[in-house]
């Protein structure tokens, strides 16, 4: 939090229950902030213990894939919890209230702005697979970024600031080797893709300068001194991510003696000329030549894309205009008074550009304050540590531990923030045209407590319905093609008719598809995928929601013809099921009265193996299956009799 603080005293391991004010005592910002932190941690811990790592009610943050969107998604409005933190995606309060607010899209979500007019690395790419996930963190906002917090009756002074919960829907790219078979659960997959990186160690030690040189880096003699004239809260923050001396990215850091809280609102920025709201209340919190500053706005903070630091070349104190020393070829953003991204200039206090991170050595900031980066760190943009310094003790306030030779040694501490909490939302896959297919919904959805069964519940819900697995007719294809056989066209029509029946009766839960490849290898898998998509499209045209069809399963054919098998899963037992356990009565097709040996062979060749599958055909479809190719048609009256017998055997009217 880049606020003007004295220090942050909250430590979870202290197990404090509350802060108690005493009469006649000085009121400190640290006490107030610690009380809020105690309550917030207790609330979030309770929510996490009850809900688990993530979960929420209803359609909050449900990712859907409309057919009319290319390389984009829709995100359900509502609430979702990640590690106990409440994430909300709600419409603005209006009068009259919106009855059907517009859906939120991935590319226009409020807390994750995209680059305009140029390629953005966060855009979904055709032909790729992704795991969509939720990234939750807290962002600090001052009065320049949230103008409504100022009290105009007092002249609009800078008073308290705010911390906002930022909820960003992101997409982690899946490589060819990343869970290709779908065997890895969503949480484990996200941990592999993102979580492991977030947990990479990066630690820092801090102390006041040792005046007497020593060959022992663990020796801190009592002559260590902080020589500043003021009490300060130093902030050390990572500017460029990476490793110390990294081949691809050299990590750098910047520091501030005021916790990064010295900021100036930008009225306009054209080239190197920056017109500011003011130059600060005094010299200590103002700007002067040779200071180093950073141009910050909503985009750079929300996307964790800090701009390069620039040096102040000149300051016009009459017009509050600053001239920056802009390196040749550097692209500087343009802002005017109509800018809506809240641009500001933030002052940093190091005497140079961002400083390269050097590990296992003391680096001096100023006035004797020194920092030590632990070996093997993997540093992220925005990682920060706070170091309070006090003139009364001429030292910094930093926890100590016992080092070698039983001497005190500064503890290595992880960053104070930014803490990212993540939760998987959905697997998706894009075709070459950018159309998105939604896979497994990774959310944990729960009902409110009042919806659970109990003695005092006014309307207790019914127990969840039993599911019935109903095999549909098998769709066979010509070898090495995605064209169904002539007999299978009728089967596909019969399957679609059965699905429409289930939808009309509000019984359909999902449809499982399995495509049996004609051979192993990429070519065979590609053919099997196209066949499965053909059947999926037919079922969607029959009225099945795309969300009710899980990702296609593909396997190689051990024997038999290449085919697509379907299972209809009903959320209530079928009529005629045995014992009410949801198992439908099935009689082999060759035992159905009226079905001879030749007819049985033709039915089984079309994937119709029992009386239940046979009963779902209509007269025309059965006639087409049983008719001799190129010969006479099967008698219509016999088809009617066969269907009547099959339906009686299966308990269907």
N, C-alpha and C positions, 0 to 999 in steps of 0.2 A: 504494500500500500504506500503510494508516494504522497502521503499527507505530511503536514508539518507537525510531527510527533516528537515527544521527548524520548520515548522508547516503547517497546512492546514487551510487556511483562508476562503475558500469558504463556504458561508451559503446561502441557497436558499432564505430564508426569507428576505435577504438584498435587493433583487431585483436589483442587480447591472447589468448594461448593458455591461460594459467593464472596462478594466484596462488601465489607461493612464500613460505612462512613462514620467518622467520629466528629463530635461537635468541636467547633473552634479550630479545625485543622484545615490545611491547604488542600484544595481540590485539584487533583492532577488528572491530565488527560489519560495517562496510563491506567489509572484505577478504573475510570469509566469504561475504557475500551476493554480492559480485562474482564469486567463484569459481563459485558455483552458477549465476549468470546466464550466465557464459561457457559452461559445459557445456550448459545448457538451450538457449541460442541455437544452439550447434553441432549439437545433436541435432535440433532443429526445422528448422534450415536443411537438414540432410541429408535429412530426411523430405520436406520440401517439394520439394527438387531431384529426388528419386526419384519421388515420387507426383504432383507437380504441385500446382496450387492447392487441389485437394480430391480425395478418393477414399478407398475403403475396401473391405474384403473382405466377401463374403456379404451378409446382409440388414441390416447395421448402419444404422440411421436410415432404413430403407425406409418410406415413407409409404404406407399402404393405406387403402382406403375401404370398410369393411364396410357391407352393405346395412342392417343393423339399427341403425346409428348416424346420428343427425341432428345436423348442425352439429358434427361431431367427426371425428377421425381416429385411426388407430392407428400407432404408431411402432415399427419393428423394433428389437429389442435387438441389441447388438453394438458395433462400434468403427468410427469414421470419422475421417479426418484432414482438418483445414482449415488451410492454410498451415503444415503440419508439426505442428500441435498435435493430440494424440490426444484424441478425444471418445469417451466410453464411456457406454453405457446398459446396465448389467448388473444382474441380480437380486442381492439380498443373499446372502451365503454362509450356507447353512443346513445342518443335519445332521438327517436325510439331505437331500441336495441336491434342489432342486425340479427335476423332470423336464420340466415344462411350465409355466414361470412365466407369470403373467397378463400380457397385452400392456400396453404403456404407451399411454395415450391423450393426445391433444393437450391436453385440458382438465385433466388430472391429472398432467402430467409433473413430475418432482421439482424442477427448477430454474426453473420458470416458473409461479408460483402465480397463480390467478385470483381475482378478487373474489368474495366469497360473499354471496349475497342481493341482488345488484344487477348492473346491466349492466356489462360489461367491454369496453373498446374492442378487446381482443384476440380476442373471440369471433367465430367465423365467422358470416356473415350470409347468409340464404337469397337466392338469385338473384344471387349475386356470384361473380366469378372471383378466384382468388388464386394467387400463387406462394409455395409453402411453402419456407422456407429455414432454415438453421442459423446461429445467432448464437453465437460462441464468444468468451469473455473470461475474465479471471482476477479472482477475488474474494478479498479479504483477510479472514481470519477470526482473531479473537483468542480468548482462553480463555473469554470470556463467550458466544461464538457456537459454540465447539467445546470443550465442557467436558472431553472425554476427553483433550485434550492436556496437561492438568495432571498433575503427579506428586504424588500424595497422600502419598507417603512423606516428602516435603519440606514438607508442609503445603499443597500445592496453590498454589504461588506462580505469578505471571505470568512465564513464561520466554520461549521462542520462540513465534512465531505461524506461521500457515500461509497458503499461497496455493492456492486451489482453481480448477480449470478448470470453468467454468460452460458448459453446452451447452444452449441454448434453441432449441426449434423454434418458429418464428414464421411468420406469414402476411402477406405484403404484398399489399394490395388492388390489383387491376388495374382501371383505368378503362376506359371504352368505347374509348378511343383507344390503350390500351396493348397493342400486339402482338395486335390482334384476329384477324389472319390466322395467327398462330403462326409467322411467318417469323423472328422474333428468337430466337436461342439462349437457353437458360436463364441462362448466365453473363452475357451482355450485357443481358438483361432485368433481372436482379437488380442489376447495376451501375447501370442507369438508375433503378431504384426506390429502392435503398438505398445502394449503394456511393458514388455521387456525393455524397450528403449526408454520409457519413462522412468523405469526403476534403476537405470544406470547410475552408479555412484558418482557424486561430485560433492566434495566437502571442502571446508575452509576453516582455517584457524586465524585468530586475530590477537594482537597484543600491542602494547606501547613499546617504543624503540628501546633496545638494549644499548646503553651507552658504552659499556666495557665490552669490546669484541671478545668472542669466545669461539673456540674450535668446536664446541659441543652445541649442535643446533637445539638440543633439548634443555639447555641450561638457561633459565630466566632469572638473572640476579635481581636483587631488590632495587637496583638503581634504574630500572626501566621507568620511563617518564613520558607522559603526554604533555606537550608544551603549548597546546592551543590556549587562546585567551577566552574562549567561550565553550559552554557545554554544547556538544553537537551530537547528531545521530547520523553517522556515516553510512552510506549505502553503497555497496559494491554489487554491480549488476552486469550480467553477461550481455554483451552487445552482438557479437558474432558467434553462432553456435559452432560446435566441433570439439576437437581435442587440443591439448597443449602441443604445439608443434605438429599438428595434424597435416598429413600429406595433401588431403583434399580441402580441409577447412581449418584454419588456425583460429582457435577460440580467442576472443578479445573481451575485455571488460572496460567499464567506465565507472566513475565514482562521484558521489556528491556528499558534501558535508551537511546538507540539509535534507537528506533522505529523498532527493530528487524532487522536492516540492517547489522549487523556484521555477515558475512558469509564467509566460506572457502570452496573452491572447493575440492571435494574428488577425488584423483587419484585412490586409491584402498582402500578397506575395507575388511579385513580378520580377523574374530574373533573380538578381542578388539583392534586391531592395525589399525589405520586410517592414511594413508599417504595423506597429503594435498598439494595443489598447493603452498600455502605459509601460514605463521602464522600471516598475517596481516601487514599493513603498519607501525604500531607503537604499543606501549603497550596499549593505550586506546582502540584500535580496534583489539587487538590480543587475544591470548589464554594463559591461565596459569592454573596451577594445581588448582583443586577444582571448576573450572567453570562448569556450567551446559549447556549442548548442546543438540541439537535435530538433528537426521539424517533425512534429507528431500530429496525427489526426486519428479519427476513428478507424480508418482502414489499416494503418500501420500497426495499431495496437491489437485490433481484433484478428488480424491475419498474422501477427507475430513477425512482421517484416520491417524491422527498424531501418530507417534511412541512415546513410553515412553522416557522421558528425561533421559540422562545419565550424570554422572559426570566425569570430566577429572581427570585421575589418575596420568599421567605423560606426559611431553612434551619434545621431543627431538628437539631442535632448529637447530641442524645441518642438520638433514634429514627431518625436517618438518613433523615428525611423532608424533601422539598423541595416548596415551594408555587410553582407557576408562574403567571405573569400571563397568563391566557388571554383573548384579545380576545373581545368579545361576538359570538356567532354562529359562533365557531370550533368545529368538530367535532374533539374529541380522542379518540384511540383508548382502549380499555379493555383492561387486562391484569390478570391475577391470577397467583398463584403456579403455576397449572397451564398457563400460556401456553407454547406449543411453538415460537414464532417468534423466540425469543431477543431480547426487547426490551432496549434499553439507551438510556442518555442520553449523548449525545456533546457535549462542551463545545467551543465555538468562541470565539475571543478578540477578535473585532472588537467595538467598544463600542456596536454598534447592530444592527439587523436586517440581513439580507443587503444588500450594497452594490451599487447599480447599476453595471454595467460602463460605464466611460467610456473611449473610445479616444483614442489620440494625445495623452495627457497623463499626467504622473506622479501616481500616487495613493499617499499615504503610509499604511503599515500601522501601524507603531510603531517607536520607537527609531531612526528614520532609514531604515528599510527601505521602499523604494518600488517600485512595479510600474507597467508601461506596457503596455497592451493595444494591439496593432497594429490599424491601420485595416482594416475590412471583415471582421471575424471573425464566424463563425456558431458559437455556443458550444453544447456538449452537456452534459447533466447528468453530473456526475462528472469532467469534464475537470479535471486538476489539474497544478500545477507545484510543485516543491520548491525552496526557497531556503535553503541553509545559510548561517548567519551565524557569524562567529568573533570573539571578543573580542581574540585575540592580534594580529589585523591591523585590528581595528575596521572590518570590511568584510564584505560578503557574497561568497560564492564563486560567481561567475557568469562564464561564458565571455565573452570580449571580442572585438570586431572593430574594424577601423579605420574610423572614421567620417569625416565631413567635416573638412577641415583636418588630416587625419592624426592626429586625436585618438582615444583609445580610446572605444569605445561598446558598451554591453551588447548581446549578440546577441539576436535574436528567436528564441525556441525554441518548438516545438510542445509540446503537453501531454505529460507523462510517462506518462499513461494517462487513461482506461481505453481499451485498444486492442481494438477489436471486429474479429473475423475472420468472414467470412460465406461461405456456400456454398449454392447452390440444391439443393433436394431433389425437388420435384415440383410440377407444375401441377395445380390442382384447380378444379372448378366445382360450384356448388350450385344445385339447382333451387329453385322457390318453396316447396317443402315442407321444405327443409333437407337433402335427400339429396345426398350428395357423390359426384361422379364423378371418378375419378382420371385425369389426363392423363399427359403425358410424365414418365417417371422421369428426373430430372436428375442423379442420382448418377453418379459414375465408379467402377465396380466392377472390382476386379482380383482375380486369384487369387494365393495365396501362391507364393513362388518355387519351393517344392518341387513344386508342381503344374504347373510349366511344363516343356516338353520339354527333355531334356538327357541326357547320357550316364550320369550318376550317379543318375538318378531311378529309384527302384524301380518305380513304376507311372506311366510317362509317359502323359499324357492323349492321346486321339485328336485329330487335327486337327478344327477346328470343322466341323460338317456343312454341306454346301451347302444353300442354300434353294431351294425350288421355289415358283414363283408359279402358283397355280391359280385362274383366274377362276371364280366361282360364278355361278349363275343370277341374272339381273337381276330385281328385284322392281319391277313397274310399279304405278302408283296411278291412281285416278280423279283427274281435274283438280280442283285446289284442295281436296283432301281428304287425309287420312292413312289412307285405307282401301285396302288392296291390291286389285288386280283379281282376278276369280275365278280366272283361270289362274295368277296369281302366287302364290296361296295354296299351290298344289301345288309351285311352284318353291321357296318358302320352306321347305316341309316337306322337299324334296329336299336343299336346302342344309344344313338342320339335321342330316339323316341323314349327309351327307358329313362334317360337322364331328365328329359322334360317332365316325365311323370313324377320323378322324385322331387324336382324343383317345385312343381305345382302343389305337391303334398307337403312342402316345407320339410322334407326328410333328408335332403342331400347334405352330407358333411364334407366330403372331398372325393376326388377321383384320382386314384394312383395309376400312373402309366409306367410300363416297362417296355423298352424297345430291345428286341433281340437282334444283335448284329449278325450279318451273314458270315463275317470273318473277323479275325482280330486285326489290330492295326488302326492307324489314323483314318484310312479310307473307309474301312468298315464302320468305325464309330461315327464318322461323318454322315454316312448313309443312314445309320440307325437314328441319329439325331434328327435328320430331315423327316424321316418317317414319323417319329414321335411328335414333331411339331405339326405335321399334317393332321394327325389324329387330334392333338390338342386344339388346333384351330377349329376342327369340326365340332368338338365338344363346346368350345366357347361360343360358336355360332348357334349351338343348341340352347344356349342360355346359361352355361356354367361360368361362374366368375373365375377370372384368372387366378385369384387368390385361393380358390378351392382346388387348384391343380398343383400339387407340389412339384419340385424339379424332377425332370425325366430321369429314370434310372436306366442305364445301358449295360448290357452284358453280352458276351459272345455266345453264339448258338452252339451247344454241344451236339445237337442233332435236330433234324426237322428243318422246316422252311423259315426264312427270316420273317418276323412277325412283331406286332405290337399288342401287348396284353393290357387289359384294363380291369381295374377293380373299383366298383362303385361302393363307397362306404356311406351307409345310411345312419342317421342319428336316432332312429327308432327301429325296433324289430319289424321285419316284414310280416305281412299277413300270411298265416300258414306256417309260421316258425314253430319249431318243436319246443314245448316246455317253457315258452316265453324267454328263452335264452338268446334269441336273435340268430338262430341257425336255420336257414331256409331248407325245406324238404327238396331233395334232388333225386331224380330217378334217371339212370342212364338212358340216353336218347334211344338206344336200340330196344329198350323195354317199354317204350311208349306205344300203346295200341295204335295200329295203323301205319307204323314206321317199319318198312321192310329193310332188308340188309343193304340194298343199293341206296335207299334214301338215308339210312343211318350213316353210310360212308360219306355221302355228300354233305350231310349236316356237320359231321365231325371235321371234314375237310374245311368247312367254313367257320370252325371254331365253336360250334354249338354242340356241347357234349352231354347236356342233361336237360331234364324237363323244364327246369326253371329258366335256363337260357332260351329254350325253344318257346316257352310261353310268352316271351317278350316280343316275339316277331308278330307282325300283322300278316294278313292273308297274302297280300301282294308280295311281301318280302319272302315268305316261305315258298310261294310258287316259284319265284325267281331262283331261289337256292336249289330247289329240287328238280327244276326243269333240265332236260338234256340239252347241253350246249349245241346249238345249231339244229336241234330236233324239235319234237313236239313239247308243248307246255304241260306241266304237271296239272292234273285236274284240280280245279278250284274247290269243288265240294269236298274232295279228300283232304285238302289243306285245312279247310274249316274244321273237319272232324279231328284231325291230328292236333290242331291248336286247342280244341275244346278238351281233349283228353289230357294234354300236357298241362293245361291250366288247372284242371281238377286235381291232377296228381300233386301239383305244387301249391295247392291251396289258394290259387289266385282266382278271382271271379271272372 
